């Protein structure tokens, strides 16, 4: 709250040639005229009084030097003083509280915004695979809002802890969008709910929520999951099995030979791959941690990259994270006789699962 300006309102009297006094308010310093916007010092009230006179014609005065008036004029002055006091209060209130009240008004307007739309905007800031995960979480949030509130929007001011906790319970029991017979896995529900909590925290930070609900909202605890690994025999079969998406196949095998994640392989550029005396090195920034790293690349892994292109060209141009790519991966695995739930991420685990010097692994691409 800022300090009040020293705007003082004084009731003054101005003697007219008719012998009457006109009453006006004196503002110091001046204030903006509500009609013209220009600075004004005086506001005439349209009220008049007549000072009492002695028989000699001189004006009667009180001990403090002020003029004397009859009862009717004294009442007029009293009303003028009430107007002065009101003006003073209005000015003082405006000067002291304008900024605070303006901020409260802005906060009130923000609180009427749609949290669902805000969540969607949060998702737009994410990249590819993470974006898809946010959008999946958004779809469940929309379904829950429709079920709980029978609407497609959720105002920030209508969000409370109970509504958030019920969304958590909803995720733990809801079916997946791909199958109405399969319940969302615990860890997937935990991932979606974490994004929900992140959006709540962000909304509070930027003034859309008056309270940090996220602080009191417990998340979903992830369960330790079994990590899937492909065997060397399975990898050999995959090498020999055609894939409808050739760039996906090359990238998956490259991941198996290097341990690189999908996100790092996807953004690899030829300028990051260097050669010195027949030895290859990838100099890159890890997307997940934003840390710089230099990784030795085997000759077999380099063969999967294809012919060298311009420095700014993507090594695995066309590699994307999408439902189409996931379907192609599943079909490739199925054609190789692999029926387990294997994702692209499983390929990056292979190099750490087996000894880094395993010759069979290095010869997979031969």
C-alpha positions as CSV (number, residue, x, y, z in Angstrom):
1,X,0.0,0.0,0.0
2,X,1.5,3.3,-1.0
3,X,1.5,6.5,1.1
4,X,-1.5,8.9,0.6
5,X,-1.0,12.1,-1.2
6,X,-1.4,15.3,0.8
7,X,-4.6,16.4,-1.0
8,X,-6.5,18.6,1.4
9,X,-10.1,19.8,0.9
10,X,-11.1,23.1,2.5
11,X,-14.5,24.8,2.6
12,X,-14.0,28.5,1.7
13,X,-16.3,31.5,1.3
14,X,-16.1,34.2,-1.4
15,X,-17.8,37.5,-0.9
16,X,-19.9,38.6,-3.9
17,X,-20.8,42.2,-4.8
18,X,-24.3,41.4,-3.8
19,X,-23.3,41.0,-0.2
20,X,-23.7,37.2,-0.3
21,X,-21.0,34.7,0.1
22,X,-20.7,31.7,-2.3
23,X,-19.4,28.5,-0.8
24,X,-16.7,26.4,-2.6
25,X,-14.3,23.6,-2.0
26,X,-10.6,24.4,-2.3
27,X,-8.4,21.4,-3.3
28,X,-4.6,21.5,-2.7
29,X,-2.9,20.1,-4.6
30,X,-5.4,20.3,-7.4
31,X,-7.3,17.2,-8.7
32,X,-8.4,16.1,-12.2
33,X,-11.8,17.6,-13.2
34,X,-14.1,14.6,-13.6
35,X,-15.6,16.2,-16.8
36,X,-12.6,17.7,-18.6
37,X,-9.7,15.8,-17.0
38,X,-7.9,19.1,-16.4
39,X,-6.5,20.0,-13.0
40,X,-8.9,22.0,-10.9
41,X,-8.4,23.8,-7.6
42,X,-12.0,25.0,-6.8
43,X,-15.4,23.3,-6.9
44,X,-18.3,25.8,-6.4
45,X,-21.2,24.2,-4.6
46,X,-24.0,26.5,-5.7
47,X,-24.7,27.4,-2.0
48,X,-24.9,30.9,-0.7
49,X,-25.1,32.5,2.8
50,X,-25.4,36.1,4.1
51,X,-23.1,37.2,7.0
52,X,-24.9,39.1,9.8
53,X,-24.2,42.8,10.2
54,X,-24.0,45.2,13.0
55,X,-26.1,48.4,13.0
56,X,-23.1,50.2,11.8
57,X,-23.0,48.0,8.7
58,X,-19.9,46.1,9.8
59,X,-19.9,42.3,9.6
60,X,-20.5,40.4,12.9
61,X,-17.6,38.1,13.8
62,X,-16.8,35.3,16.2
63,X,-13.7,35.3,18.5
64,X,-11.8,33.3,15.8
65,X,-12.6,36.0,13.2
66,X,-15.2,34.0,11.3
67,X,-18.4,35.5,10.3
68,X,-21.7,35.0,12.1
69,X,-24.8,33.7,10.3
70,X,-28.5,33.1,11.1
71,X,-29.7,29.6,11.8
72,X,-30.8,28.9,8.2
73,X,-27.4,29.9,6.8
74,X,-25.6,28.0,9.6
75,X,-27.5,24.9,8.5
76,X,-26.4,25.5,4.9
77,X,-22.8,25.8,6.0
78,X,-23.2,22.6,8.0
79,X,-24.4,20.8,4.8
80,X,-21.5,22.2,2.9
81,X,-19.1,20.9,5.5
82,X,-20.6,17.4,5.1
83,X,-20.0,17.6,1.4
84,X,-16.4,18.7,2.1
85,X,-15.8,15.8,4.4
86,X,-17.2,13.3,1.9
87,X,-15.0,14.7,-0.9
88,X,-12.0,14.4,1.5
89,X,-12.9,10.8,2.3
90,X,-13.3,9.9,-1.4
91,X,-10.0,11.4,-2.3
92,X,-8.1,9.8,0.6
93,X,-9.6,6.4,-0.2
94,X,-8.7,6.7,-3.9
95,X,-5.2,7.8,-3.2
96,X,-4.4,5.1,-0.6
97,X,-6.2,2.2,-2.0
98,X,-6.4,2.6,-5.8
99,X,-3.4,0.4,-6.6
100,X,-4.4,-2.4,-4.2
101,X,-8.0,-2.3,-5.3
102,X,-6.9,-2.3,-9.0
103,X,-4.8,-5.4,-8.3
104,X,-7.7,-7.1,-6.5
105,X,-10.0,-6.3,-9.4
106,X,-7.4,-7.8,-11.9
107,X,-7.1,-10.9,-9.7
108,X,-10.9,-11.3,-9.6
109,X,-11.1,-11.1,-13.4
110,X,-8.3,-13.6,-13.7
111,X,-10.1,-16.0,-11.4
112,X,-13.0,-16.1,-13.8
113,X,-10.8,-17.6,-16.5
114,X,-10.9,-21.2,-17.7
115,X,-8.5,-23.6,-16.1
116,X,-9.0,-26.2,-18.9
117,X,-7.8,-23.6,-21.4
118,X,-4.9,-22.7,-19.2
119,X,-3.9,-26.4,-18.9
120,X,-4.0,-26.6,-22.7
121,X,-1.7,-23.6,-23.0
122,X,0.7,-25.3,-20.6
123,X,0.7,-28.3,-22.8
124,X,1.6,-26.1,-25.9
125,X,4.8,-25.1,-24.2
126,X,6.0,-28.7,-24.1
127,X,7.8,-30.6,-26.9
128,X,6.7,-33.6,-28.8
129,X,6.5,-36.7,-26.6
130,X,5.9,-34.7,-23.4
131,X,3.3,-32.7,-25.3
132,X,1.4,-35.8,-26.2
133,X,1.5,-36.9,-22.6
134,X,0.1,-33.5,-21.5
135,X,-2.6,-33.7,-24.1
136,X,-3.6,-37.2,-22.9
137,X,-3.8,-35.8,-19.3
138,X,-5.9,-32.9,-20.7
139,X,-8.4,-35.3,-22.3
140,X,-9.0,-37.1,-19.0
141,X,-9.3,-33.7,-17.2
142,X,-12.0,-32.7,-19.8
143,X,-13.8,-35.9,-19.3
144,X,-13.7,-35.5,-15.5
145,X,-14.9,-31.9,-15.7
146,X,-17.8,-32.9,-17.9
147,X,-18.7,-35.7,-15.5
148,X,-18.3,-33.7,-12.3
149,X,-19.6,-30.3,-13.4
150,X,-21.6,-31.1,-16.6
151,X,-19.6,-28.4,-18.4
152,X,-16.6,-28.1,-20.7
153,X,-14.9,-25.3,-18.7
154,X,-13.7,-24.9,-15.1
155,X,-13.2,-21.4,-13.7
156,X,-10.2,-20.9,-11.4
157,X,-12.5,-19.5,-8.7
158,X,-14.5,-22.7,-8.7
159,X,-11.5,-25.0,-8.1
160,X,-11.2,-26.3,-4.5
161,X,-9.2,-29.1,-2.8
162,X,-12.1,-31.5,-2.8
163,X,-12.6,-31.2,-6.6
164,X,-8.9,-31.8,-7.1
165,X,-8.8,-34.9,-4.8
166,X,-11.8,-36.4,-6.7
167,X,-9.9,-35.9,-10.0
168,X,-7.1,-38.0,-8.4
169,X,-9.6,-40.7,-7.5
170,X,-11.0,-40.5,-11.0
171,X,-7.6,-41.2,-12.6
172,X,-7.0,-44.2,-10.5
173,X,-10.3,-45.8,-11.7
174,X,-10.8,-44.5,-15.2
175,X,-10.5,-46.6,-18.4
176,X,-7.9,-45.7,-21.0
177,X,-9.0,-43.9,-24.1
178,X,-7.7,-46.8,-26.3
179,X,-9.8,-49.4,-24.6
180,X,-12.9,-49.3,-22.4
181,X,-11.8,-52.6,-20.8
182,X,-8.4,-51.5,-19.6
183,X,-8.0,-49.3,-16.5
184,X,-5.4,-46.6,-16.6
185,X,-2.2,-47.9,-15.1
186,X,-1.1,-46.5,-11.7
187,X,2.0,-45.0,-13.0
188,X,0.3,-43.4,-16.0
189,X,-2.3,-41.9,-13.6
190,X,0.5,-40.6,-11.4
191,X,2.1,-39.0,-14.5
192,X,-1.1,-37.3,-15.5
193,X,-1.9,-36.1,-12.0
194,X,1.6,-34.7,-11.7
195,X,0.9,-32.5,-14.7
196,X,-2.3,-31.4,-13.2
197,X,-0.5,-30.4,-10.0
198,X,2.1,-28.5,-12.1
199,X,-0.6,-26.6,-13.8
200,X,-2.2,-25.7,-10.4
201,X,1.1,-24.5,-9.1
202,X,1.7,-22.4,-12.2
203,X,-1.8,-20.9,-12.0
204,X,-1.2,-19.8,-8.4
205,X,2.2,-18.4,-9.3
206,X,0.7,-16.1,-11.9
207,X,-2.3,-15.0,-9.9
208,X,-5.1,-17.1,-11.3
209,X,-5.7,-19.0,-8.1
210,X,-5.9,-17.1,-4.8
211,X,-4.6,-20.1,-2.9
212,X,-1.8,-22.6,-3.6
213,X,-4.0,-25.7,-3.6
214,X,-1.1,-27.8,-4.9
215,X,0.6,-27.6,-1.4
216,X,-2.3,-29.4,0.2
217,X,-2.9,-31.9,-2.6
218,X,-1.2,-35.3,-2.3
219,X,0.0,-36.8,-5.5
220,X,-0.3,-40.4,-6.7
221,X,2.6,-42.6,-5.6
222,X,4.3,-44.4,-8.5
223,X,4.7,-48.2,-8.2
224,X,8.0,-49.7,-9.0
225,X,7.5,-51.2,-12.5
226,X,9.4,-54.0,-14.1
227,X,11.8,-52.8,-16.8
228,X,11.5,-54.7,-20.0
229,X,14.7,-55.8,-21.9
230,X,15.1,-57.3,-25.3
231,X,17.3,-60.3,-25.5
232,X,20.2,-60.6,-28.0
233,X,18.2,-63.2,-29.9
234,X,15.2,-60.8,-30.1
235,X,17.4,-58.0,-31.3
236,X,18.9,-60.3,-34.0
237,X,15.4,-61.1,-35.2
238,X,14.5,-57.5,-35.3
239,X,17.5,-56.8,-37.5
240,X,16.3,-59.4,-39.9
241,X,12.6,-58.3,-39.8
242,X,11.4,-55.6,-42.2
243,X,9.7,-52.5,-40.7
244,X,7.1,-50.3,-42.5
245,X,9.0,-47.3,-41.0
246,X,12.7,-47.8,-42.1
247,X,14.0,-44.7,-40.2
248,X,12.3,-45.9,-37.0
249,X,14.1,-49.3,-37.4
250,X,17.5,-47.7,-37.9
251,X,16.9,-45.3,-35.0
252,X,15.8,-48.2,-32.6
253,X,18.9,-50.2,-33.4
254,X,21.1,-47.1,-33.1
255,X,19.5,-46.6,-29.6
256,X,20.4,-50.3,-28.7
257,X,24.1,-49.7,-29.8
258,X,24.5,-46.3,-28.1
259,X,22.0,-46.2,-25.2
260,X,20.7,-42.8,-26.5
261,X,17.0,-41.9,-25.9
262,X,14.5,-41.2,-28.6
263,X,14.6,-37.5,-27.8
264,X,18.3,-37.2,-28.3
265,X,18.4,-39.4,-31.4
266,X,15.5,-37.3,-32.9
267,X,17.4,-34.0,-32.7
268,X,20.9,-35.4,-33.7
269,X,22.5,-33.4,-36.5
270,X,25.4,-34.4,-38.7
271,X,27.5,-31.5,-37.4
272,X,27.5,-33.2,-34.0
273,X,29.1,-36.4,-35.3
274,X,32.9,-36.0,-35.6
275,X,35.6,-38.4,-36.8
276,X,39.2,-38.7,-35.8
277,X,41.4,-41.4,-37.1
278,X,38.5,-43.7,-37.8
279,X,36.9,-43.1,-34.4
280,X,33.5,-41.4,-34.2
281,X,32.2,-39.2,-31.4
282,X,28.9,-37.6,-30.8
283,X,29.1,-34.2,-29.1
284,X,25.6,-33.1,-28.0
285,X,23.4,-31.7,-25.2
286,X,21.3,-34.2,-23.5
287,X,17.7,-33.0,-23.8
288,X,16.5,-34.5,-20.5
289,X,19.2,-32.9,-18.3
290,X,20.4,-30.1,-20.7
291,X,24.0,-31.3,-19.9
292,X,26.7,-31.4,-22.6
293,X,28.2,-34.8,-23.3
294,X,30.6,-36.6,-25.7
295,X,29.7,-40.1,-26.6
296,X,31.9,-42.6,-28.6
297,X,30.0,-44.1,-31.5
298,X,30.9,-47.5,-32.9
299,X,31.4,-48.1,-36.6
300,X,28.4,-50.3,-36.6
301,X,26.2,-47.6,-35.1
302,X,27.5,-45.1,-37.7
303,X,26.5,-47.4,-40.5
304,X,22.9,-47.0,-39.3
305,X,23.1,-43.3,-39.8
306,X,23.4,-43.6,-43.5
307,X,25.4,-41.2,-45.8
308,X,26.7,-38.0,-44.3
309,X,24.7,-34.9,-45.1
310,X,25.1,-31.2,-44.4
311,X,26.0,-30.2,-40.8
312,X,22.6,-28.8,-40.0
313,X,20.7,-31.8,-41.5
314,X,19.1,-34.3,-39.1
315,X,20.7,-37.7,-39.0
316,X,17.4,-39.5,-38.6
317,X,15.3,-37.1,-40.6
318,X,11.6,-38.2,-40.4
319,X,11.9,-39.8,-36.9
320,X,8.9,-38.6,-34.9
321,X,7.0,-39.5,-31.7
322,X,3.5,-40.2,-32.8
323,X,0.7,-42.8,-32.6
324,X,1.6,-43.8,-36.2
325,X,5.2,-44.4,-35.2
326,X,4.1,-46.4,-32.1
327,X,1.9,-48.5,-34.3
328,X,4.7,-49.2,-36.8
329,X,7.0,-50.2,-33.8
330,X,4.3,-52.6,-32.5
331,X,3.9,-54.2,-35.9
332,X,7.6,-54.6,-36.3
333,X,8.0,-56.2,-32.9
334,X,5.0,-58.5,-33.6
335,X,6.4,-59.6,-37.0
336,X,9.6,-60.5,-35.2
337,X,7.6,-62.7,-32.8
338,X,7.9,-60.3,-29.8
339,X,4.6,-60.1,-28.0
340,X,5.7,-58.4,-24.8
341,X,5.0,-54.7,-24.1
342,X,8.2,-53.2,-25.5
343,X,8.5,-49.5,-26.2
344,X,11.2,-47.5,-28.0
345,X,12.6,-46.6,-24.6
346,X,13.5,-50.3,-24.0
347,X,16.1,-50.1,-26.7
348,X,18.1,-47.5,-24.9
349,X,18.2,-49.8,-21.8
350,X,19.9,-52.6,-23.7
351,X,23.4,-51.1,-23.8
352,X,23.4,-50.7,-20.0
353,X,21.9,-54.2,-19.5
354,X,24.6,-56.0,-21.4
355,X,28.3,-55.4,-21.0
356,X,29.4,-52.3,-23.0
357,X,32.0,-54.5,-24.7
358,X,29.6,-57.3,-25.8
359,X,30.7,-58.1,-29.3
360,X,27.4,-59.6,-30.3
361,X,25.7,-56.4,-29.5
362,X,28.2,-54.4,-31.6
363,X,27.6,-56.7,-34.5
364,X,23.9,-56.5,-34.6
365,X,23.9,-54.1,-37.5
366,X,26.4,-56.0,-39.6
